[in-house]
């Protein structure tokens, strides 16, 4: 009487289980790393947006009236003859530079906001993409 055992009964599949567990562990580590980076990107974008928003709000409160007052003051000085043309142009250039800085600040605000939209995954919602979902190839 001969007893034979099929191969699968003799193989405890230890190596396969170990390899599968190692693949799982690596995949979990990758997922954790991606989540950590995504969270850091979101927090960073939100903080940059907050800083840019506060700076823009402060400028809006003070900047436009100050810039207008400066331009009016320069015009009066030039018209009264207290400033020559060169001094007027130099001072006007500085006023324009200040307004250019305000535009750059506004640009930074928009860029920070878009970065926050991207990092938070809300671009599609903002664009209302759901209403254009392609099911049959035509917009709904």
TORMARPA-139402 format. One line per field, with one value per residue: residue in one letter; chain; x, y, z of N, C-alpha, C, O in turn. Coordinates in pm, whole numbers, plus 50000, padded with zeros to 5 digits. Atoms other than C-alpha are relative to their C-alpha. Layout:
N
res: [a/...]
chain: [A/...]
n_c1: [X/...]
n_c2: [Y/...]
n_c3: [Z/...]
ca_c1: [X/...]
ca_c2: [Y/...]
ca_c3: [Z/...]
c_c1: [X/...]
c_c2: [Y/...]
c_c3: [Z/...]
o_c1: [X/...]
o_c2: [Y/...]
o_c3: [Z/...]
END
This chain:
140
res: [x/x/x/x/x/x/x/x/x/x/x/x/x/x/x/x/x/x/x/x/x/x/x/x/x/x/x/x/x/x/x/x/x/x/x/x/x/x/x/x/x/x/x/x/x/x/x/x/x/x/x/x/x/x/x/x/x/x/x/x/x/x/x/x/x/x/x/x/x/x/x/x/x/x/x/x/x/x/x/x/x/x/x/x/x/x/x/x/x/x/x/x/x/x/x/x/x/x/x/x/x/x/x/x/x/x/x/x/x/x/x/x/x/x/x/x/x/x/x/x/x/x/x/x/x/x/x/x/x/x/x/x/x/x/x/x/x/x/x/x]
chain: [A/A/A/A/A/A/A/A/A/A/A/A/A/A/A/A/A/A/A/A/A/A/A/A/A/A/A/A/A/A/A/A/A/A/A/A/A/A/A/A/A/A/A/A/A/A/A/A/A/A/A/A/A/A/A/A/A/A/A/A/A/A/A/A/A/A/A/A/A/A/A/A/A/A/A/A/A/A/A/A/A/A/A/A/A/A/A/A/A/A/A/A/A/A/A/A/A/A/A/A/A/A/A/A/A/A/A/A/A/A/A/A/A/A/A/A/A/A/A/A/A/A/A/A/A/A/A/A/A/A/A/A/A/A/A/A/A/A/A/A]
n_c1: [50084/49923/50074/49944/50067/49987/49903/50051/50010/49866/49950/50075/50010/49939/49931/50100/50064/49901/49986/50124/50002/49901/50062/50103/49933/49946/50113/50051/49901/50017/50125/49978/49914/50081/50094/49924/49963/50122/50044/49905/50026/50126/49978/49915/50079/50099/49929/49958/50120/50038/49905/50023/50132/49988/49920/50082/50105/49936/49971/50127/50048/49917/49926/50056/50017/49866/49943/50071/49955/49863/50007/50058/49900/49896/50056/50009/49864/49946/50074/49963/49861/49911/49923/49971/50050/49922/50041/50137/49996/49940/50099/50111/49951/50008/50142/50037/49936/50082/50121/49956/49984/50136/50044/49927/50062/50127/49964/49959/50122/50067/49919/50014/50135/50002/49922/50085/50103/49938/49959/50119/50080/50127/50001/50118/50117/50000/50033/50129/49976/50100/50111/49953/49951/50024/50052/50026/49918/50052/50019/50135]
n_c2: [49885/49878/49877/49883/49874/49901/49895/49885/50029/49994/49863/49912/49870/49900/49899/49921/49914/49898/49908/49922/49905/49894/49914/49924/49902/49897/49924/49918/49894/49906/49929/49907/49892/49915/49926/49903/49891/49929/49921/49889/49906/49932/49906/49893/49917/49927/49896/49896/49927/49914/49888/49913/49938/49894/49891/49932/49930/49883/49903/49943/49908/49881/49971/49919/49859/49946/49981/49888/49879/49974/49951/49864/49912/49978/49916/49863/49946/49974/49887/49877/49969/50041/50113/49990/50116/50119/50044/50050/50131/50096/50029/50071/50136/50070/50027/50108/50121/50042/50062/50126/50094/50042/50099/50124/50057/50061/50120/50100/50047/50092/50121/50076/50056/50112/50109/50061/50078/50122/50085/50051/50080/49931/49932/50044/49941/49857/49987/50064/50102/50107/49976/50031/50138/50065/50136/50041/49918/49863/49935/50008]
n_c3: [50000/50018/49971/50068/49965/50107/49970/49925/49858/49943/50013/49911/50068/49914/50080/50071/49901/49963/50114/50011/49889/50030/50101/49930/49914/50088/50054/49890/49978/50112/49975/49888/50048/50089/49914/49923/50090/50041/49883/49985/50110/49971/49890/50051/50092/49920/49926/50096/50040/49887/49994/50117/49984/49900/50057/50099/49926/49939/50105/50045/49897/49992/50122/50109/49962/49983/50134/50062/49932/50046/50138/49995/49938/50101/50106/49948/49988/50134/50058/49929/50032/49893/50054/50143/50075/49965/49867/50013/50064/49907/49896/50064/50024/49872/49976/50092/49946/49887/50056/50060/49888/49961/50100/49973/49881/50043/50075/49901/49936/50093/50013/49876/49999/50095/49942/49898/50070/50052/49887/49930/50093/50022/50129/50075/49936/50031/50143/50018/50102/49990/50092/50135/50002/50128/49994/50139/50088/50013/49871/49944]
ca_c1: [50000/50141/50031/50078/50000/49919/50178/49950/49904/50277/50329/50229/50257/50471/50678/50375/50210/50528/50562/50197/50226/50537/50353/50063/50299/50471/50138/50015/50335/50288/49928/50031/50304/50063/49806/50069/50191/49837/49743/50059/49985/49628/49733/50007/49771/49507/49761/49901/49549/49470/49784/49721/49354/49439/49705/49465/49187/49427/49534/49173/49098/49385/49554/49312/49232/49599/49705/49438/49539/49904/49818/49599/49870/50136/49909/49844/50217/50301/50025/50130/50489/50630/50747/50932/50845/51127/51030/50665/50745/50969/50701/50429/50641/50661/50284/50241/50491/50277/49967/50162/50251/49880/49809/50082/49924/49588/49751/49910/49566/49412/49702/49678/49304/49346/49616/49377/49105/49343/49478/49128/48993/48724/48810/48536/48284/48386/48361/48031/48166/47903/47643/47859/47922/47959/47735/47631/47890/47672/47652/47354]
ca_c2: [50000/50323/50660/50961/51317/51580/51856/52137/51958/51948/52313/52549/52847/53032/53211/53318/53454/53638/53787/53891/54051/54242/54370/54478/54654/54840/54942/55064/55263/55421/55511/55665/55866/55995/56090/56267/56468/56552/56667/56882/57034/57114/57274/57473/57594/57692/57885/58066/58154/58292/58506/58637/58703/58901/59103/59182/59276/59510/59671/59717/59891/60140/60119/60262/60580/60627/60582/60825/61080/61046/61094/61398/61548/61502/61658/61963/62004/61982/62220/62471/62456/62307/62000/62011/61760/61522/61510/61468/61176/61008/61039/60927/60625/60533/60562/60338/60089/60080/60005/59738/59578/59574/59390/59138/59091/59025/58780/58600/58580/58419/58178/58077/58025/57809/57607/57552/57441/57192/57064/57023/56851/57116/57235/57026/57149/57513/57464/57279/56990/56748/56918/56837/56472/56272/55973/55971/56215/56526/56786/56764]
ca_c3: [50000/49884/50018/49800/49895/49640/49621/49742/50075/50131/50030/50313/50070/50323/50057/49862/50176/50275/49925/49917/50261/50150/49843/50064/50306/50022/49869/50208/50255/49911/49993/50326/50154/49888/50153/50362/50063/49950/50300/50323/49981/50086/50415/50243/49971/50226/50435/50128/50020/50367/50369/50017/50095/50409/50226/49941/50183/50369/50042/49933/50260/50233/49893/49637/49829/49917/49554/49436/49699/49596/49228/49305/49526/49256/48995/49215/49286/48918/48810/49077/48955/49274/49083/48756/48485/48577/48945/48851/48622/48883/49152/48911/48819/49188/49218/48915/49064/49377/49170/48980/49314/49397/49071/49153/49495/49332/49093/49390/49551/49241/49200/49566/49528/49217/49392/49683/49440/49280/49614/49757/49445/49399/49048/48888/49142/49083/48706/48752/48547/48677/48460/48157/48238/47922/47919/47558/47424/47452/47729/47963]
c_c1: [50089/49912/50068/49917/50014/50094/49941/49988/50136/50055/49917/49984/50057/50065/49902/49931/50093/50014/49876/49992/50097/49946/49893/50063/50057/49889/49941/50093/49990/49874/50018/50086/49922/49901/50070/50038/49878/49948/50090/49977/49872/50017/50083/49922/49898/50066/50044/49880/49957/50090/49975/49866/50006/50079/49918/49889/50056/50028/49871/49947/50075/50054/49936/49986/50136/50065/49935/50043/50140/50000/49944/50100/50112/49951/49991/50138/50057/49931/50035/50144/50099/50084/50030/49957/50073/49957/49858/49998/50060/49899/49880/50039/49994/49856/49952/50062/49920/49873/50033/50019/49864/49947/50072/49945/49869/50025/50040/49877/49928/50078/49989/49863/49989/50079/49920/49890/50057/50032/49880/49911/49867/49993/49875/49872/49989/49960/49863/50007/49896/49886/50039/50055/49964/49952/49972/50077/49950/49984/49854/49962]
c_c2: [50123/50120/50115/50123/50098/50112/50119/49975/50008/50142/50093/50142/50115/50112/50089/50098/50113/50103/50087/50103/50115/50095/50088/50111/50115/50088/50091/50117/50107/50083/50102/50119/50096/50083/50109/50121/50081/50089/50122/50104/50079/50103/50118/50094/50084/50114/50113/50082/50096/50121/50097/50073/50114/50119/50080/50082/50127/50106/50067/50104/50134/50045/50090/50148/50066/50028/50119/50133/50039/50057/50142/50100/50032/50092/50145/50064/50035/50121/50133/50039/49959/49878/50026/49870/49872/49945/49942/49860/49893/49960/49923/49854/49918/49965/49885/49868/49945/49931/49867/49894/49949/49896/49867/49930/49932/49873/49887/49942/49899/49869/49912/49934/49880/49881/49929/49915/49867/49904/49939/49915/50064/50074/49964/50060/50149/50025/49942/49894/49891/50020/49970/49858/49932/49858/49949/50088/50142/50062/49991/50132]
c_c3: [50000/50027/49928/50040/49884/50045/50078/50150/50069/49998/50090/49941/50084/49919/49925/50095/50040/49888/49986/50112/49975/49894/50064/50083/49916/49942/50107/50030/49890/50020/50112/49958/49911/50082/50079/49913/49956/50113/50019/49891/50026/50111/49954/49909/50076/50077/49906/49954/50111/50011/49886/50013/50101/49947/49898/50067/50066/49895/49952/50098/49994/49864/49898/50037/50016/49864/49930/50063/49955/49859/49996/50055/49900/49889/50044/50010/49863/49937/50067/49974/50107/49961/49855/49933/50038/50136/49997/49941/50092/50108/49944/49972/50129/50035/49914/50046/50117/49952/49932/50108/50047/49901/50021/50124/49965/49921/50096/50071/49911/49986/50124/50007/49905/50055/50109/49935/49950/50115/50071/49910/49966/49866/49921/50057/49966/49854/49967/49890/50004/49902/49855/49991/49870/50023/49859/49900/49983/50138/50046/50061]
o_c1: [50175/49799/50188/49795/50122/50103/50006/49999/50143/50145/49799/49921/50013/50049/49923/49907/50051/50019/49886/49950/50067/49965/49884/50016/50047/49903/49907/50047/50000/49876/49975/50060/49938/49885/50018/50024/49884/49907/50041/49983/49867/49971/50052/49934/49878/50011/50030/49890/49922/50041/49969/49856/49950/50042/49923/49861/49992/50006/49869/49884/50016/50058/49997/50021/50154/50127/50003/50065/50168/50072/49996/50113/50152/50025/50027/50156/50125/49995/50031/50186/50218/50187/49943/49918/50011/49935/49829/49928/50012/49882/49826/49957/49958/49828/49877/49998/49906/49832/49953/49986/49850/49882/50011/49939/49839/49952/50000/49873/49888/50019/49979/49850/49933/50037/49925/49860/49994/50001/49889/49813/49773/49900/49808/49783/49880/49888/49815/49920/49868/49829/49954/50133/49850/50026/49996/50049/50016/49959/49762/49852]
o_c2: [50142/50128/50139/50118/50112/50142/50167/50068/50037/50173/50113/50227/50229/50230/50210/50214/50228/50223/50207/50216/50229/50216/50207/50225/50231/50210/50206/50227/50226/50205/50217/50232/50218/50202/50220/50236/50204/50202/50232/50224/50199/50217/50232/50215/50201/50224/50231/50204/50211/50232/50218/50190/50221/50234/50203/50195/50232/50224/50188/50202/50239/50164/50189/50235/50182/50132/50198/50232/50156/50154/50227/50211/50148/50180/50236/50181/50137/50208/50238/50148/49989/49851/50067/49775/49767/49825/49842/49771/49780/49842/49834/49764/49800/49857/49798/49763/49823/49829/49773/49778/49833/49800/49761/49807/49824/49774/49772/49823/49793/49761/49789/49821/49777/49766/49807/49806/49762/49785/49828/49857/49994/50152/50051/50101/50198/50119/49955/49886/49829/49923/49966/49827/49941/49771/49833/50089/50223/49991/49987/50146]
o_c3: [50086/49979/49945/50050/49826/50164/50171/50229/50189/50076/50063/50005/50071/49952/49913/50060/50050/49915/49961/50088/50008/49904/50033/50081/49955/49934/50078/50058/49918/50001/50099/50000/49924/50057/50092/49954/49947/50090/50044/49917/50000/50098/49987/49921/50044/50084/49940/49940/50083/50032/49907/49978/50077/49973/49897/50027/50063/49918/49929/50058/50017/49835/49859/49957/49980/49845/49864/49993/49932/49830/49923/50003/49888/49844/49969/49974/49848/49878/50004/50013/50096/50023/49778/50002/50051/50150/50062/49991/50095/50138/50009/49987/50126/50088/49959/50037/50132/50007/49936/50088/50084/49942/50005/50130/50016/49936/50077/50102/49958/49987/50114/50053/49941/50040/50120/49982/49965/50107/50125/49956/49930/49844/49867/49984/49935/49823/49854/49803/49901/49852/49767/49902/49824/50069/49828/49781/49917/50235/49964/50114]
END
